[in-house]
Amino acid sequence: MVWVINYQFMTALIFNLCNTVILLVWILILFFPKVEISKQLIGFPWVPLGISFFYTYFLIVSGGLADADFSSLNGIVSLFQRATPESAAAGWLHYLAFDFWVATWILRHSQENNIKHWAIFLPLLCTFLVGPIGVLTYCVVYFTNKRFKKAK
């Protein structure tokens, strides 16, 4: 019984650690993209790499995805219905890693195209909160910016 309590504690601890760190990292890139630590985080996938270790841990302890059916909506619904705290944590870390990866691409791409940071603040925030909508929003900003540059 003690082992189960420690196991549950470890799951919560790792999950909370990842959530806290990712919030701090997002604050850095949203508000301080030009400071050295932000440049390091944007330039290499350090954050997704770190999250990947914990993601792998949660996948292993949850039993993996061998019986997962990704080929149908019913299969996905079944996967969610059978979720454990560890498999749910793995799914959440998946989102955290890839949303951050996309945000770093948005930052690099906007800098290469001389788009002001204030113009990509909303797309970055959307990427953090509702991933794909952030990409959509960034594309609107990018193509609008490109159009205005051509008009000048």
C-alpha positions, 0 to 999 in steps of 0.5 A: 500500500505504501508503494502505491501511495508513493507511486501516486505521489511520484505521478503528481510530483512529475506532472506538477513539475512539468506544468510549473516549468512549462508555465515559467518557460512560456512566460519567458518567451512571451514577455522576454524573447530577447534575453539569452535564456529565451534565445537558448530555449527558442534555438534548440528544443530543450523544453520538448526534450526534457518533457520527452523523458517524463512523457516516456516514463508515463507511457511506460508506467501506464502500459504503453500504447500497444492496444491503442486504436488510432484508426477510428474515432471510437478507438480514440474515445475508448483510449480516453475512457480507459485513461489512468492518471499516468496515461492522461499525464502522458497525453498532456505532456504530449500537448505541452511539448508540441505546443511549445515546439510550435511556439519556438518555430513561430518565434524563429519564423517571425524574427526571420521575417521581421515581424514585431513581437507584439504582433505575434503575442496573440498567436503565441498565447493561442498556441499555448492555450489552443494549439492549432488556433495559434498556428492559424492566427500566426498565419493570418499575422504572417500573410497580413504582414507580407501583404503590407510589405508588398504594398509599400 
